[in-house]
Amino acid sequence: MSKRIVFTGGSGKAGRHVVPYLLDKGHEVFNLDLVPLNHPGVNTLITDLTDSGQTFNALSMHFDFKGLETGKGPAPVDAVVHFAAVPRILIRPDNTTFQANVASTYNVIEAAVKLGIRKVIIASSETTYGVCFAEGDKDFHTFPLEEDYDVDPMDSYGLSKVVNEKTARAFAMRTGADIYALRIGNVIEPHEYDRFPAFVADPPSRKRNAWSYIDARDLGQIVHLCVEKDGLGYQVFNAVNDTITANEPTRDFLKRWAPNTPVHRELGEYEAPIANKKIREVLGFKEEHNWRNYVPKT
Ligand SMILES: NC(=O)c1ccc[n+]([C@@H]2O[C@H](COP(=O)([O-])OP(=O)(O)OC[C@H]3O[C@@H](n4cnc5c(N)ncnc54)[C@H](O)[C@@H]3O)[C@@H](O)[C@H]2O)c1
């Protein structure tokens, strides 16, 4: 069924693939961002989500001029997808990154649930697993990385995402709304598969991403499945593709390149070290864009 979705950060790297995926599934999308998304059928409202007043307003407005036709005011919103953020360290000062991400996520979730919107999906991150932006060579605690991991980032960006998961959990508990946090892996756009031969040739270079990734279009599928799946309350989902970014089977690869990290369960032959078992089993995710389809075999 077609849903009315407010999408934040739709003009960014991930959003510009996820928004078209949602439109293709028949949903209506309204983009809140600091810069426009040039995509037919999607209006961008220039909104600074670190400002609560702007956020409440934006979530209670018409999506576009067509909204005026009914004469009944803005129609209800079915879901909010919150992707807007400072997306890593070293773009803004650390304190600004932390404050912007924590404040905008608080504002979006609070406004959504107080306006009666019952589904919120937020972008969390692989960085919560603590290695991506760590000082020095830090080891993961255990493989595969699953949603019950004791997340422990030391950087301001990863920390902001851990706080955002707690904010999501608090508002889900307070209101009974469904709030799903996606621990998104390294986002790969269609034109970026030419980077994979270098990934495969230099395994240490991908340790910080746990040798995992998410195709931007498959991320669209995950968001769509989250929009469709009701009644789960607060959830964390890893949002990654199925397989490791290496040619060697995962168990042997990890023994060689992550020898200090124990493996706590059986692994699929090429299973990604960030496990996507939960989205496959709970949401019915089926990846469409395995990197091997786009990279000539060496
Ligand atoms: N790119 C990745 O590999 C990756 C990995 C894990 C998680 N994530 C998360 O996924 C989400 C999307 O990432 P991306 O790579 O598309 O980032 P991006 O920077 O390309 O896009 C983010 C968008 O948010 C907007 N934005 C920033 N601050 C805003 C504010 N205060 N108000 C309104 N809009 C604001 C920006 O203008 C931009 O268009 C982010 O939450 C990011 O932290 C990204």
The ligand as a Gaussian input file, in Angstrom:
#p B3LYP/6-31G(d) Opt

LIG

0 1
 N       27.616000       6.829000       3.757000
 C       27.866000       5.782000       4.558000
 O       28.710000       4.931000       4.241000
 C       27.105000       5.625000       5.859000
 C       27.379000       4.509000       6.660000
 C       26.668000       4.337000       7.841000
 C       25.696000       5.248000       8.211000
 N       25.463000       6.344000       7.418000
 C       24.408000       7.277000       7.839000
 O       23.424000       7.290000       6.808000
 C       22.852000       8.588000       6.705000
 C       23.019000       9.118000       5.283000
 O       24.396000       9.195000       4.995000
 P       24.940000       9.825000       3.638000
 O       26.215000       9.138000       3.331000
 O       23.856000       9.877000       2.646000
 O       25.305000      11.299000       4.143000
 P       25.270000      12.651000       3.261000
 O       26.100000      13.644000       4.015000
 O       25.616000      12.387000       1.849000
 O       23.744000      13.073000       3.354000
 C       23.207000      13.603000       4.548000
 C       22.220000      14.699000       4.176000
 O       21.750000      15.271000       5.400000
 C       21.629000      16.675000       5.210000
 N       21.737000      17.341000       6.506000
 C       22.835000      17.425000       7.296000
 N       22.558000      18.136000       8.391000
 C       21.252000      18.505000       8.299000
 C       20.385000      19.273000       9.130000
 N       20.809000      19.834000      10.271000
 N       19.105000      19.460000       8.731000
 C       18.673000      18.911000       7.559000
 N       19.446000      18.186000       6.737000
 C       20.730000      17.995000       7.109000
 C       22.766000      17.029000       4.270000
 O       22.489000      18.247000       3.566000
 C       22.819000      15.814000       3.336000
 O       22.050000      16.011000       2.152000
 C       23.541000       9.450000       7.754000
 O       22.754000       9.441000       8.942000
 C       24.847000       8.719000       8.005000
 O       25.355000       8.993000       9.282000
 C       26.141000       6.547000       6.249000

